[in-house]
């Protein structure tokens, strides 16, 4: 049995109204602003969207990890890294946003990774940065209207 | 001020601290309803403990 297919008639696309297009661009810009704010100040991206619980938890979690990591004399990487691992560590540490400067301020006695505590501290700092980047991405997606 | 005196963790305490903080953060980011969050946090924390202690025991024969 053969089926006869109807001829395909191209349907002209409806023109997108200029107002809708500019609203979409504004929404996209707002989402990026939320993401950058969330990166610079942990939790701010969620706070701007009135997600108070998430904002508070992200701020406290990143803050606790940074303070613990720095006080355990973890390594706070700088831009003058010697190898790729230092650069990766620097990128991870930068993820903490403004808390990076707090960690640098607390690290006056220098890192001490000869003990396990210092090594754990380095991991805490890197985790804080990656966690904050994840939270900023989450805020970005929420600002774009994805279910969060 | 000497900031190095703020946190003095043993290995196990550092492990518990890390697991607790990350579990709470993941729970709040990943779930919306309070009940779901609590379940997620407890489950995540438990898995951190089980996997961490499991890996520690798996490495024990090679530790010396």
N, CA and C atoms of all chains as a GROMACS GRO file, in nm:
protein
  636
    1UNK      N    1   0.085  -0.120   0.000
    1UNK     CA    2   0.000   0.000   0.000
    1UNK      C    3   0.088   0.124   0.000
    2UNK      N    4   0.054   0.212  -0.089
    2UNK     CA    5   0.134   0.336  -0.095
    2UNK      C    6   0.054   0.453  -0.041
    3UNK      N    7   0.126   0.541   0.021
    3UNK     CA    8   0.060   0.661   0.073
    3UNK      C    9   0.092   0.777  -0.017
    4UNK      N   10  -0.009   0.852  -0.045
    4UNK     CA   11   0.016   0.970  -0.126
    4UNK      C   12   0.036   1.088  -0.033
    5UNK      N   13   0.153   1.150  -0.045
    5UNK     CA   14   0.180   1.263   0.045
    5UNK      C   15   0.134   1.393  -0.019
    6UNK      N   16   0.081   1.476   0.066
    6UNK     CA   17   0.033   1.606   0.018
    6UNK      C   18   0.152   1.694  -0.014
    7UNK      N   19   0.142   1.778  -0.114
    7UNK     CA   20   0.254   1.866  -0.147
    7UNK      C   21   0.284   1.961  -0.031
    8UNK      N   22   0.414   1.976  -0.004
    8UNK     CA   23   0.454   2.061   0.108
    8UNK      C   24   0.453   2.207   0.063
    9UNK      N   25   0.373   2.281   0.131
    9UNK     CA   26   0.364   2.423   0.099
    9UNK      C   27   0.441   2.500   0.205
   10UNK      N   28   0.543   2.576   0.165
   10UNK     CA   29   0.618   2.650   0.267
   10UNK      C   30   0.532   2.758   0.333
   11UNK      N   31   0.539   2.757   0.464
   11UNK     CA   32   0.462   2.857   0.541
   11UNK      C   33   0.554   2.973   0.573
   12UNK      N   34   0.517   3.091   0.535
   12UNK     CA   35   0.606   3.205   0.566
   12UNK      C   36   0.612   3.229   0.716
   13UNK      N   37   0.734   3.252   0.766
   13UNK     CA   38   0.751   3.276   0.909
   13UNK      C   39   0.698   3.413   0.947
   14UNK      N   40   0.632   3.413   1.061
   14UNK     CA   41   0.578   3.541   1.106
   14UNK      C   42   0.694   3.630   1.153
   15UNK      N   43   0.695   3.755   1.118
   15UNK     CA   44   0.805   3.842   1.161
   15UNK      C   45   0.801   3.863   1.313
   16UNK      N   46   0.920   3.857   1.375
   16UNK     CA   47   0.928   3.876   1.520
   16UNK      C   48   0.914   4.024   1.550
   17UNK      N   49   0.823   4.059   1.636
   17UNK     CA   50   0.809   4.202   1.667
   17UNK      C   51   0.936   4.257   1.730
   18UNK      N   52   0.969   4.379   1.694
   18UNK     CA   53   1.094   4.440   1.744
   18UNK      C   54   1.092   4.453   1.895
   19UNK      N   55   0.975   4.478   1.952
   19UNK     CA   56   0.966   4.497   2.098
   19UNK      C   57   1.000   4.368   2.170
   20UNK      N   58   0.949   4.254   2.115
   20UNK     CA   59   0.975   4.124   2.176
   20UNK      C   60   1.124   4.090   2.169
   21UNK      N   61   1.184   4.123   2.055
   21UNK     CA   62   1.328   4.096   2.035
   21UNK      C   63   1.412   4.175   2.135
   22UNK      N   64   1.379   4.302   2.154
   22UNK     CA   65   1.458   4.385   2.247
   22UNK      C   66   1.435   4.340   2.391
   23UNK      N   67   1.314   4.292   2.422
   23UNK     CA   68   1.287   4.241   2.557
   23UNK      C   69   1.370   4.116   2.583
   24UNK      N   70   1.383   4.032   2.479
   24UNK     CA   71   1.464   3.911   2.494
   24UNK      C   72   1.611   3.946   2.515
   25UNK      N   73   1.660   4.046   2.441
   25UNK     CA   74   1.799   4.089   2.458
   25UNK      C   75   1.821   4.147   2.597
   26UNK      N   76   1.723   4.221   2.645
   26UNK     CA   77   1.735   4.280   2.780
   26UNK      C   78   1.737   4.170   2.885
   27UNK      N   79   1.654   4.067   2.864
   27UNK     CA   80   1.651   3.955   2.958
   27UNK      C   81   1.785   3.881   2.960
   28UNK      N   82   1.843   3.866   2.840
   28UNK     CA   83   1.974   3.799   2.829
   28UNK      C   84   2.082   3.882   2.899
   29UNK      N   85   2.078   4.012   2.879
   29UNK     CA   86   2.176   4.100   2.945
   29UNK      C   87   2.162   4.094   3.096
   30UNK      N   88   2.036   4.089   3.141
   30UNK     CA   89   2.011   4.082   3.285
   30UNK      C   90   2.066   3.951   3.342
   31UNK      N   91   2.049   3.842   3.266
   31UNK     CA   92   2.099   3.712   3.313
   31UNK      C   93   2.252   3.716   3.327
   32UNK      N   94   2.318   3.779   3.231
   32UNK     CA   95   2.464   3.790   3.240
   32UNK      C   96   2.505   3.875   3.359
   33UNK      N   97   2.430   3.984   3.382
   33UNK     CA   98   2.460   4.071   3.497
   33UNK      C   99   2.443   3.995   3.628
   34UNK      N  100   2.339   3.912   3.633
   34UNK     CA  101   2.315   3.829   3.753
   34UNK      C  102   2.432   3.732   3.774
   35UNK      N  103   2.478   3.672   3.665
   35UNK     CA  104   2.589   3.575   3.675
   35UNK      C  105   2.716   3.644   3.724
   36UNK      N  106   2.746   3.760   3.670
   36UNK     CA  107   2.868   3.831   3.711
   36UNK      C  108   2.856   3.876   3.857
   37UNK      N  109   2.736   3.924   3.894
   37UNK     CA  110   2.716   3.965   4.034
   37UNK      C  111   2.733   3.846   4.127
   38UNK      N  112   2.680   3.732   4.086
   38UNK     CA  113   2.691   3.611   4.168
   38UNK      C  114   2.834   3.564   4.182
   39UNK      N  115   2.914   3.587   4.079
   39UNK     CA  116   3.054   3.549   4.087
   39UNK      C  117   3.130   3.647   4.180
   40UNK      N  118   3.107   3.776   4.162
   40UNK     CA  119   3.182   3.876   4.240
   40UNK      C  120   3.148   3.869   4.389
   41UNK      N  121   3.020   3.857   4.421
   41UNK     CA  122   2.978   3.845   4.561
   41UNK      C  123   2.895   3.717   4.571
   42UNK      N  124   2.951   3.613   4.633
   42UNK     CA  125   2.879   3.486   4.640
   42UNK      C  126   2.738   3.504   4.696
   43UNK      N  127   2.640   3.453   4.623
   43UNK     CA  128   2.501   3.460   4.667
   43UNK      C  129   2.424   3.579   4.612
   44UNK      N  130   2.496   3.680   4.561
   44UNK     CA  131   2.427   3.800   4.514
   44UNK      C  132   2.341   3.771   4.391
   45UNK      N  133   2.385   3.678   4.307
   45UNK     CA  134   2.307   3.642   4.189
   45UNK      C  135   2.170   3.588   4.227
   46UNK      N  136   2.164   3.510   4.334
   46UNK     CA  137   2.035   3.458   4.380
   46UNK      C  138   1.957   3.566   4.455
   47UNK      N  139   2.029   3.648   4.531
   47UNK     CA  140   1.961   3.754   4.607
   47UNK      C  141   1.890   3.851   4.512
   48UNK      N  142   1.950   3.879   4.398
   48UNK     CA  143   1.888   3.970   4.302
   48UNK      C  144   1.758   3.913   4.246
   49UNK      N  145   1.743   3.781   4.257
   49UNK     CA  146   1.620   3.717   4.210
   49UNK      C  147   1.529   3.677   4.326
   50UNK      N  148   1.560   3.732   4.442
   50UNK     CA  149   1.481   3.708   4.565
   50UNK      C  150   1.481   3.562   4.606
   51UNK      N  151   1.587   3.492   4.576
   51UNK     CA  152   1.602   3.354   4.625
   51UNK      C  153   1.689   3.363   4.752
   52UNK      N  154   1.626   3.405   4.859
   52UNK     CA  155   1.702   3.442   4.978
   52UNK      C  156   1.773   3.323   5.042
   53UNK      N  157   1.705   3.211   5.050
   53UNK     CA  158   1.765   3.092   5.114
   53UNK      C  159   1.891   3.048   5.040
   54UNK      N  160   1.881   3.041   4.908
   54UNK     CA  161   1.996   3.000   4.828
   54UNK      C  162   2.108   3.102   4.838
   55UNK      N  163   2.072   3.230   4.838
   55UNK     CA  164   2.173   3.335   4.848
   55UNK      C  165   2.250   3.323   4.979
   56UNK      N  166   2.176   3.304   5.087
   56UNK     CA  167   2.240   3.294   5.219
   56UNK      C  168   2.331   3.172   5.227
   57UNK      N  169   2.280   3.059   5.180
   57UNK     CA  170   2.358   2.936   5.189
   57UNK      C  171   2.485   2.945   5.103
   58UNK      N  172   2.474   3.000   4.984
   58UNK     CA  173   2.592   3.011   4.898
   58UNK      C  174   2.696   3.104   4.962
   59UNK      N  175   2.648   3.216   5.016
   59UNK     CA  176   2.740   3.311   5.080
   59UNK      C  177   2.811   3.246   5.199
   60UNK      N  178   2.735   3.179   5.282
   60UNK     CA  179   2.793   3.119   5.403
   60UNK      C  180   2.885   3.002   5.365
   61UNK      N  181   2.842   2.919   5.271
   61UNK     CA  182   2.923   2.802   5.233
   61UNK      C  183   3.057   2.846   5.173
   62UNK      N  184   3.051   2.938   5.079
   62UNK     CA  185   3.176   2.985   5.017
   62UNK      C  186   3.262   3.057   5.120
   63UNK      N  187   3.199   3.140   5.202
   63UNK     CA  188   3.274   3.212   5.305
   63UNK      C  189   3.341   3.118   5.404
   64UNK      N  190   3.266   3.018   5.451
   64UNK     CA  191   3.323   2.922   5.548
   64UNK      C  192   3.442   2.848   5.487
   65UNK      N  193   3.424   2.802   5.362
   65UNK     CA  194   3.533   2.726   5.299
   65UNK      C  195   3.657   2.814   5.280
   66UNK      N  196   3.636   2.940   5.243
   66UNK     CA  197   3.751   3.029   5.223
   66UNK      C  198   3.821   3.057   5.356
   67UNK      N  199   3.742   3.089   5.458
   67UNK     CA  200   3.803   3.122   5.587
   67UNK      C  201   3.874   2.999   5.644
   68UNK      N  202   3.809   2.883   5.635
   68UNK     CA  203   3.873   2.760   5.684
   68UNK      C  204   4.000   2.731   5.604
   69UNK      N  205   3.989   2.741   5.473
   69UNK     CA  206   4.105   2.710   5.388
   69UNK      C  207   4.223   2.802   5.414
   70UNK      N  208   4.194   2.931   5.426
   70UNK     CA  209   4.303   3.027   5.449
   70UNK      C  210   4.361   3.012   5.589
   71UNK      N  211   4.274   2.987   5.688
   71UNK     CA  212   4.327   2.975   5.824
   71UNK      C  213   4.401   2.843   5.845
   72UNK      N  214   4.376   2.745   5.759
   72UNK     CA  215   4.453   2.620   5.766
   72UNK      C  216   4.583   2.633   5.685
   73UNK      N  217   4.610   2.752   5.640
   73UNK     CA  218   4.732   2.785   5.564
   73UNK      C  219   4.736   2.712   5.430
   74UNK      N  220   4.620   2.712   5.367
   74UNK     CA  221   4.616   2.658   5.231
   74UNK      C  222   4.682   2.754   5.134
   75UNK      N  223   4.712   2.703   5.017
   75UNK     CA  224   4.780   2.784   4.916
   75UNK      C  225   4.678   2.870   4.840
   76UNK      N  226   4.694   3.002   4.850
   76UNK     CA  227   4.610   3.093   4.770
   76UNK      C  228   4.694   3.130   4.648
   77UNK      N  229   4.657   3.076   4.534
   77UNK     CA  230   4.739   3.093   4.414
   77UNK      C  231   4.730   3.236   4.361
   78UNK      N  232   4.838   3.279   4.301
   78UNK     CA  233   4.840   3.412   4.238
   78UNK      C  234   4.860   3.395   4.087
   79UNK      N  235   4.861   3.508   4.018
   79UNK     CA  236   4.874   3.501   3.872
   79UNK      C  237   5.017   3.464   3.829
   80UNK      N  238   5.113   3.468   3.923
   80UNK     CA  239   5.252   3.434   3.887
   80UNK      C  240   5.277   3.286   3.909
   81UNK      N  241   5.194   3.202   3.850
   81UNK     CA  242   5.212   3.060   3.869
   81UNK      C  243   5.330   3.006   3.790
   82UNK      N  244   5.385   2.894   3.840
   82UNK     CA  245   5.500   2.833   3.772
   82UNK      C  246   5.459   2.732   3.666
   83UNK      N  247   5.344   2.672   3.682
   83UNK     CA  248   5.301   2.570   3.586
   83UNK      C  249   5.150   2.575   3.568
   84UNK      N  250   5.100   2.480   3.487
   84UNK     CA  251   4.957   2.479   3.454
   84UNK      C  252   4.871   2.454   3.578
   85UNK      N  253   4.924   2.375   3.672
   85UNK     CA  254   4.845   2.346   3.792
   85UNK      C  255   4.826   2.472   3.876
   86UNK      N  256   4.931   2.554   3.883
   86UNK     CA  257   4.918   2.681   3.955
   86UNK      C  258   4.815   2.770   3.888
   87UNK      N  259   4.817   2.770   3.755
   87UNK     CA  260   4.720   2.853   3.681
   87UNK      C  261   4.578   2.803   3.705
   88UNK      N  262   4.561   2.671   3.702
   88UNK     CA  263   4.428   2.615   3.730
   88UNK      C  264   4.384   2.649   3.873
   89UNK      N  265   4.477   2.639   3.966
   89UNK     CA  266   4.447   2.675   4.105
   89UNK      C  267   4.408   2.821   4.117
   90UNK      N  268   4.478   2.906   4.041
   90UNK     CA  269   4.447   3.049   4.043
   90UNK      C  270   4.306   3.074   3.991
   91UNK      N  271   4.271   3.005   3.881
   91UNK     CA  272   4.137   3.022   3.824
   91UNK      C  273   4.030   2.975   3.925
   92UNK      N  274   4.059   2.861   3.988
   92UNK     CA  275   3.963   2.811   4.088
   92UNK      C  276   3.950   2.908   4.204
   93UNK      N  277   4.063   2.961   4.251
   93UNK     CA  278   4.058   3.055   4.364
   93UNK      C  279   3.987   3.184   4.326
   94UNK      N  280   4.008   3.228   4.202
   94UNK     CA  281   3.940   3.350   4.156
   94UNK      C  282   3.789   3.332   4.154
   95UNK      N  283   3.744   3.208   4.143
   95UNK     CA  284   3.601   3.180   4.142
   95UNK      C  285   3.531   3.226   4.268
   96UNK      N  286   3.605   3.247   4.376
   96UNK     CA  287   3.542   3.291   4.501
   96UNK      C  288   3.503   3.439   4.497
   97UNK      N  289   3.540   3.508   4.389
   97UNK     CA  290   3.504   3.650   4.375
   97UNK      C  291   3.575   3.735   4.478
   98UNK      N  292   3.496   3.814   4.552
   98UNK     CA  293   3.558   3.908   4.647
   98UNK      C  294   3.626   3.834   4.763
   99UNK      N  295   3.586   3.711   4.788
   99UNK     CA  296   3.648   3.636   4.897
   99UNK      C  297   3.795   3.601   4.866
  100UNK      N  298   3.833   3.610   4.739
  100UNK     CA  299   3.973   3.585   4.705
  100UNK      C  300   4.063   3.684   4.779
  101UNK      N  301   4.018   3.808   4.785
  101UNK     CA  302   4.099   3.911   4.851
  101UNK      C  303   4.102   3.888   5.002
  102UNK      N  304   3.992   3.835   5.056
  102UNK     CA  305   3.991   3.800   5.199
  102UNK      C  306   4.094   3.691   5.225
  103UNK      N  307   4.097   3.591   5.137
  103UNK     CA  308   4.194   3.482   5.153
  103UNK      C  309   4.337   3.536   5.144
  104UNK      N  310   4.362   3.627   5.050
  104UNK     CA  311   4.496   3.685   5.037
  104UNK      C  312   4.531   3.764   5.162
  105UNK      N  313   4.432   3.833   5.218
  105UNK     CA  314   4.455   3.912   5.339
  105UNK      C  315   4.490   3.822   5.457
  106UNK      N  316   4.421   3.707   5.466
  106UNK     CA  317   4.444   3.617   5.578
  106UNK      C  318   4.572   3.536   5.563
  107UNK      N  319   4.627   3.535   5.442
  107UNK     CA  320   4.740   3.448   5.414
  107UNK      C  321   4.873   3.521   5.438
  108UNK      N  322   4.878   3.604   5.538
  108UNK     CA  323   4.998   3.685   5.558
  108UNK      C  324   5.120   3.603   5.598
  109UNK      N  325   5.093   3.492   5.671
  109UNK     CA  326   5.206   3.410   5.714
  109UNK      C  327   5.251   3.313   5.605
  110UNK      N  328   5.179   3.314   5.493
  110UNK     CA  329   5.216   3.226   5.383
  110UNK      C  330   5.155   3.089   5.394
  111UNK      N  331   5.152   3.020   5.282
  111UNK     CA  332   5.094   2.886   5.280
  111UNK      C  333   5.191   2.787   5.344
  112UNK      N  334   5.135   2.681   5.401
  112UNK     CA  335   5.217   2.574   5.456
  112UNK      C  336   5.152   2.441   5.418
  113UNK      N  337   5.194   2.391   5.304
  113UNK     CA  338   5.133   2.266   5.257
  113UNK      C  339   5.220   2.145   5.292
  114UNK      N  340   5.316   2.168   5.382
  114UNK     CA  341   5.398   2.054   5.425
  114UNK      C  342   5.320   1.966   5.523
  115UNK      N  343   5.211   2.021   5.578
  115UNK     CA  344   5.124   1.943   5.666
  115UNK      C  345   4.991   1.918   5.594
  116UNK      N  346   4.922   1.814   5.641
  116UNK     CA  347   4.795   1.778   5.577
  116UNK      C  348   4.696   1.894   5.585
  117UNK      N  349   4.698   1.967   5.697
  117UNK     CA  350   4.604   2.078   5.714
  117UNK      C  351   4.616   2.180   5.603
  118UNK      N  352   4.738   2.216   5.568
  118UNK     CA  353   4.759   2.313   5.460
  118UNK      C  354   4.711   2.261   5.326
  119UNK      N  355   4.734   2.133   5.306
  119UNK     CA  356   4.690   2.071   5.181
  119UNK      C  357   4.536   2.070   5.174
  120UNK      N  358   4.472   2.037   5.286
  120UNK     CA  359   4.326   2.042   5.290
  120UNK      C  360   4.279   2.186   5.265
  121UNK      N  361   4.350   2.280   5.325
  121UNK     CA  362   4.312   2.420   5.307
  121UNK      C  363   4.314   2.461   5.160
  122UNK      N  364   4.416   2.415   5.088
  122UNK     CA  365   4.425   2.445   4.944
  122UNK      C  366   4.303   2.390   4.872
  123UNK      N  367   4.262   2.269   4.908
  123UNK     CA  368   4.144   2.209   4.843
  123UNK      C  369   4.017   2.284   4.881
  124UNK      N  370   4.010   2.326   5.007
  124UNK     CA  371   3.890   2.401   5.050
  124UNK      C  372   3.876   2.529   4.968
  125UNK      N  373   3.989   2.598   4.948
  125UNK     CA  374   3.984   2.724   4.873
  125UNK      C  375   3.940   2.700   4.729
  126UNK      N  376   3.998   2.596   4.667
  126UNK     CA  377   3.962   2.567   4.528
  126UNK      C  378   3.815   2.525   4.518
  127UNK      N  379   3.770   2.445   4.616
  127UNK     CA  380   3.630   2.402   4.615
  127UNK      C  381   3.536   2.520   4.631
  128UNK      N  382   3.575   2.614   4.717
  128UNK     CA  383   3.491   2.733   4.737
  128UNK      C  384   3.474   2.807   4.604
  129UNK      N  385   3.583   2.820   4.530
  129UNK     CA  386   3.577   2.889   4.402
  129UNK      C  387   3.489   2.817   4.301
  130UNK      N  388   3.506   2.688   4.291
  130UNK     CA  389   3.427   2.610   4.194
  130UNK      C  390   3.280   2.609   4.236
  131UNK      N  391   3.255   2.598   4.366
  131UNK     CA  392   3.117   2.601   4.415
  131UNK      C  393   3.051   2.734   4.381
  132UNK      N  394   3.125   2.843   4.397
  132UNK     CA  395   3.068   2.974   4.366
  132UNK      C  396   3.041   2.989   4.216
  133UNK      N  397   3.130   2.935   4.135
  133UNK     CA  398   3.106   2.940   3.990
  133UNK      C  399   2.981   2.860   3.953
  134UNK      N  400   2.965   2.746   4.020
  134UNK     CA  401   2.845   2.665   3.997
  134UNK      C  402   2.720   2.741   4.038
  135UNK      N  403   2.728   2.809   4.153
  135UNK     CA  404   2.612   2.887   4.200
  135UNK      C  405   2.582   3.002   4.105
  136UNK      N  406   2.686   3.066   4.052
  136UNK     CA  407   2.666   3.176   3.957
  136UNK      C  408   2.600   3.124   3.830
  137UNK      N  409   2.641   3.006   3.786
  137UNK     CA  410   2.580   2.944   3.668
  137UNK      C  411   2.433   2.911   3.695
  138UNK      N  412   2.406   2.863   3.816
  138UNK     CA  413   2.268   2.832   3.856
  138UNK      C  414   2.183   2.959   3.854
  139UNK      N  415   2.238   3.067   3.907
  139UNK     CA  416   2.165   3.195   3.908
  139UNK      C  417   2.142   3.244   3.765
  140UNK      N  418   2.242   3.224   3.680
  140UNK     CA  419   2.231   3.264   3.539
  140UNK      C  420   2.116   3.189   3.471
  141UNK      N  421   2.112   3.058   3.493
  141UNK     CA  422   2.007   2.977   3.432
  141UNK      C  423   1.870   3.016   3.485
  142UNK      N  424   1.864   3.045   3.616
  142UNK     CA  425   1.735   3.086   3.674
  142UNK      C  426   1.691   3.219   3.615
  143UNK      N  427   1.785   3.310   3.592
  143UNK     CA  428   1.752   3.442   3.536
  143UNK      C  429   1.705   3.428   3.391
  144UNK      N  430   1.750   3.325   3.323
  144UNK     CA  431   1.707   3.303   3.184
  144UNK      C  432   1.572   3.233   3.176
  145UNK      N  433   1.519   3.198   3.292
  145UNK     CA  434   1.385   3.138   3.295
  145UNK      C  435   1.384   2.988   3.303
  146UNK      N  436   1.502   2.928   3.313
  146UNK     CA  437   1.502   2.782   3.330
  146UNK      C  438   1.455   2.747   3.470
  147UNK      N  439   1.393   2.631   3.482
  147UNK     CA  440   1.345   2.589   3.613
  147UNK      C  441   1.463   2.564   3.706
  148UNK      N  442   1.461   2.627   3.820
  148UNK     CA  443   1.574   2.612   3.913
  148UNK      C  444   1.524   2.583   4.053
  149UNK      N  445   4.637   3.988   6.408
  149UNK     CA  446   4.563   3.868   6.450
  149UNK      C  447   4.616   3.745   6.377
  150UNK      N  448   4.629   3.638   6.453
  150UNK     CA  449   4.677   3.514   6.392
  150UNK      C  450   4.557   3.431   6.345
  151UNK      N  451   4.532   3.434   6.216
  151UNK     CA  452   4.414   3.366   6.162
  151UNK      C  453   4.431   3.214   6.160
  152UNK      N  454   4.554   3.169   6.175
  152UNK     CA  455   4.575   3.024   6.165
  152UNK      C  456   4.514   2.949   6.284
  153UNK      N  457   4.474   3.024   6.388
  153UNK     CA  458   4.415   2.957   6.504
  153UNK      C  459   4.264   2.944   6.493
  154UNK      N  460   4.206   2.994   6.385
  154UNK     CA  461   4.060   2.991   6.371
  154UNK      C  462   4.006   2.849   6.356
  155UNK      N  463   4.069   2.774   6.269
  155UNK     CA  464   4.022   2.638   6.242
  155UNK      C  465   4.134   2.539   6.267
  156UNK      N  466   4.110   2.447   6.359
  156UNK     CA  467   4.207   2.340   6.384
  156UNK      C  468   4.134   2.208   6.367
  157UNK      N  469   4.150   2.149   6.253
  157UNK     CA  470   4.076   2.026   6.223
  157UNK      C  471   4.170   1.906   6.225
  158UNK      N  472   4.117   1.796   6.275
  158UNK     CA  473   4.184   1.670   6.248
  158UNK      C  474   4.145   1.630   6.106
  159UNK      N  475   4.203   1.522   6.056
  159UNK     CA  476   4.169   1.477   5.921
  159UNK      C  477   4.019   1.448   5.911
  160UNK      N  478   3.969   1.377   6.012
  160UNK     CA  479   3.829   1.336   6.006
  160UNK      C  480   3.735   1.455   6.020
  161UNK      N  481   3.773   1.550   6.107
  161UNK     CA  482   3.689   1.669   6.123
  161UNK      C  483   3.685   1.750   5.993
  162UNK      N  484   3.801   1.762   5.927
  162UNK     CA  485   3.805   1.835   5.799
  162UNK      C  486   3.715   1.766   5.697
  163UNK      N  487   3.718   1.636   5.698
  163UNK     CA  488   3.634   1.557   5.608
  163UNK      C  489   3.485   1.582   5.636
  164UNK      N  490   3.448   1.579   5.765
  164UNK     CA  491   3.308   1.602   5.802
  164UNK      C  492   3.265   1.744   5.767
  165UNK      N  493   3.352   1.839   5.793
  165UNK     CA  494   3.322   1.980   5.763
  165UNK      C  495   3.297   1.998   5.614
  166UNK      N  496   3.387   1.944   5.534
  166UNK     CA  497   3.374   1.956   5.389
  166UNK      C  498   3.243   1.892   5.342
  167UNK      N  499   3.217   1.770   5.390
  167UNK     CA  500   3.097   1.698   5.347
  167UNK      C  501   2.971   1.774   5.385
  168UNK      N  502   2.970   1.830   5.507
  168UNK     CA  503   2.851   1.901   5.554
  168UNK      C  504   2.827   2.028   5.472
  169UNK      N  505   2.931   2.106   5.452
  169UNK     CA  506   2.914   2.234   5.380
  169UNK      C  507   2.870   2.210   5.236
  170UNK      N  508   2.935   2.116   5.169
  170UNK     CA  509   2.901   2.091   5.028
  170UNK      C  510   2.762   2.030   5.016
  171UNK      N  511   2.727   1.942   5.110
  171UNK     CA  512   2.594   1.880   5.103
  171UNK      C  513   2.484   1.984   5.119
  172UNK      N  514   2.502   2.074   5.214
  172UNK     CA  515   2.400   2.178   5.236
  172UNK      C  516   2.390   2.268   5.112
  173UNK      N  517   2.506   2.307   5.056
  173UNK     CA  518   2.503   2.394   4.938
  173UNK      C  519   2.436   2.324   4.820
  174UNK      N  520   2.470   2.199   4.798
  174UNK     CA  521   2.409   2.124   4.686
  174UNK      C  522   2.259   2.106   4.710
  175UNK      N  523   2.222   2.079   4.835
  175UNK     CA  524   2.082   2.060   4.866
  175UNK      C  525   1.999   2.184   4.835
  176UNK      N  526   2.051   2.301   4.871
  176UNK     CA  527   1.977   2.424   4.847
  176UNK      C  528   1.977   2.460   4.699
  177UNK      N  529   2.087   2.433   4.630
  177UNK     CA  530   2.090   2.467   4.487
  177UNK      C  531   2.010   2.368   4.403
  178UNK      N  532   2.011   2.244   4.445
  178UNK     CA  533   1.951   2.140   4.361
  178UNK      C  534   1.804   2.113   4.384
  179UNK      N  535   1.753   2.151   4.500
  179UNK     CA  536   1.612   2.123   4.530
  179UNK      C  537   1.543   2.250   4.575
  180UNK      N  538   1.411   2.252   4.554
  180UNK     CA  539   1.335   2.372   4.587
  180UNK      C  540   1.253   2.357   4.715
  181UNK      N  541   1.190   2.242   4.732
  181UNK     CA  542   1.103   2.222   4.849
  181UNK      C  543   1.186   2.185   4.971
  182UNK      N  544   1.150   2.239   5.088
  182UNK     CA  545   1.228   2.212   5.211
  182UNK      C  546   1.245   2.063   5.240
  183UNK      N  547   1.137   1.987   5.222
  183UNK     CA  548   1.146   1.844   5.252
  183UNK      C  549   1.245   1.776   5.156
  184UNK      N  550   1.237   1.812   5.030
  184UNK     CA  551   1.330   1.755   4.931
  184UNK      C  552   1.474   1.794   4.962
  185UNK      N  553   1.490   1.918   5.008
  185UNK     CA  554   1.625   1.965   5.042
  185UNK      C  555   1.685   1.884   5.156
  186UNK      N  556   1.604   1.863   5.260
  186UNK     CA  557   1.654   1.787   5.376
  186UNK      C  558   1.693   1.646   5.334
  187UNK      N  559   1.608   1.583   5.253
  187UNK     CA  560   1.638   1.447   5.207
  187UNK      C  561   1.766   1.445   5.124
  188UNK      N  562   1.779   1.543   5.037
  188UNK     CA  563   1.896   1.549   4.950
  188UNK      C  564   2.024   1.572   5.032
  189UNK      N  565   2.014   1.664   5.130
  189UNK     CA  566   2.131   1.696   5.213
  189UNK      C  567   2.176   1.573   5.292
  190UNK      N  568   2.080   1.505   5.353
  190UNK     CA  569   2.116   1.387   5.433
  190UNK      C  570   2.174   1.276   5.345
  191UNK      N  571   2.113   1.256   5.231
  191UNK     CA  572   2.158   1.151   5.140
  191UNK      C  573   2.298   1.183   5.087
  192UNK      N  574   2.319   1.308   5.049
  192UNK     CA  575   2.450   1.350   4.997
  192UNK      C  576   2.558   1.337   5.105
  193UNK      N  577   2.523   1.379   5.227
  193UNK     CA  578   2.620   1.370   5.337
  193UNK      C  579   2.656   1.224   5.366
  194UNK      N  580   2.555   1.141   5.366
  194UNK     CA  581   2.579   0.998   5.390
  194UNK      C  582   2.670   0.940   5.281
  195UNK      N  583   2.642   0.977   5.156
  195UNK     CA  584   2.724   0.924   5.047
  195UNK      C  585   2.868   0.974   5.056
  196UNK      N  586   2.886   1.102   5.096
  196UNK     CA  587   3.021   1.154   5.116
  196UNK      C  588   3.095   1.066   5.218
  197UNK      N  589   3.025   1.036   5.329
  197UNK     CA  590   3.089   0.956   5.435
  197UNK      C  591   3.124   0.816   5.384
  198UNK      N  592   3.026   0.754   5.321
  198UNK     CA  593   3.047   0.614   5.278
  198UNK      C  594   3.159   0.608   5.174
  199UNK      N  595   3.155   0.696   5.075
  199UNK     CA  596   3.257   0.692   4.968
  199UNK      C  597   3.394   0.730   5.024
  200UNK      N  598   3.397   0.836   5.108
  200UNK     CA  599   3.525   0.880   5.165
  200UNK      C  600   3.591   0.774   5.250
  201UNK      N  601   3.512   0.716   5.340
  201UNK     CA  602   3.567   0.613   5.428
  201UNK      C  603   3.601   0.488   5.347
  202UNK      N  604   3.518   0.459   5.247
  202UNK     CA  605   3.547   0.344   5.159
  202UNK      C  606   3.680   0.360   5.087
  203UNK      N  607   3.702   0.480   5.033
  203UNK     CA  608   3.829   0.504   4.961
  203UNK      C  609   3.947   0.497   5.059
  204UNK      N  610   3.925   0.552   5.180
  204UNK     CA  611   4.032   0.549   5.281
  204UNK      C  612   4.071   0.405   5.314
  205UNK      N  613   3.970   0.320   5.332
  205UNK     CA  614   4.000   0.179   5.363
  205UNK      C  615   4.064   0.109   5.242
  206UNK      N  616   4.020   0.146   5.122
  206UNK     CA  617   4.078   0.084   5.002
  206UNK      C  618   4.226   0.120   4.989
  207UNK      N  619   4.263   0.239   5.036
  207UNK     CA  620   4.404   0.282   5.025
  207UNK      C  621   4.490   0.233   5.141
  208UNK      N  622   4.422   0.185   5.246
  208UNK     CA  623   4.494   0.148   5.368
  208UNK      C  624   4.610   0.050   5.344
  209UNK      N  625   4.593  -0.055   5.263
  209UNK     CA  626   4.704  -0.151   5.244
  209UNK      C  627   4.827  -0.086   5.182
  210UNK      N  628   4.810   0.025   5.109
  210UNK     CA  629   4.924   0.087   5.040
  210UNK      C  630   4.980   0.207   5.116
  211UNK      N  631   4.930   0.227   5.239
  211UNK     CA  632   4.965   0.350   5.309
  211UNK      C  633   5.101   0.342   5.375
  212UNK      N  634   5.162   0.225   5.381
  212UNK     CA  635   5.295   0.217   5.447
  212UNK      C  636   5.386   0.120   5.373
   0.00000   0.00000   0.00000
